[in-house]
């Protein structure tokens, strides 16, 4: 496993890359790191800072993420509701006359 870079170093590199004066490749070369490493740092920093790297909210990026979360939550709630429904059916069959 490679040795991790200090946090301060990463913040400095990200700040230079975000200035936009140089390309990502140039910034990576000047700091002696790989382009993929810098790209990953930028994605993580964008996520942490709330900057969307993908589509803008007008293009539906946030709506798609929200829809995914809502579908996931709906599925979870349906599974949770299935448990009492099955329990009620189980106990009802013992009570019903034969």
C-alpha positions, 0 to 999 in steps of 0.5 A: 500500500502506498504511503499516504500524503499529508492532508496539508499537501493534498489541500494545497494541490487541490487549491492549485488545481481548482485555480484553473491556471493549469491542467490537471495533468500539469498540476499532478506533474508539478507536485509529483503525483499521478493524474488519477490520484489528483482526479480522485482527490478532486472528486472527494474534495468536491463531494465534501465541499458540496460541489457537484462534479456531475450534472447541475441541479437544473439538469436533474443531477440532484433529482436523480440522486434523490429519486435513487434514495427515495426508491431505496427507502421505499423498498426498505419500508415495504420490507419492514411492513411485510413483517407485521403483515405476515405475522398477522396472517400467521396468528389469524389462521389460528384464530379463524374457525375451521 
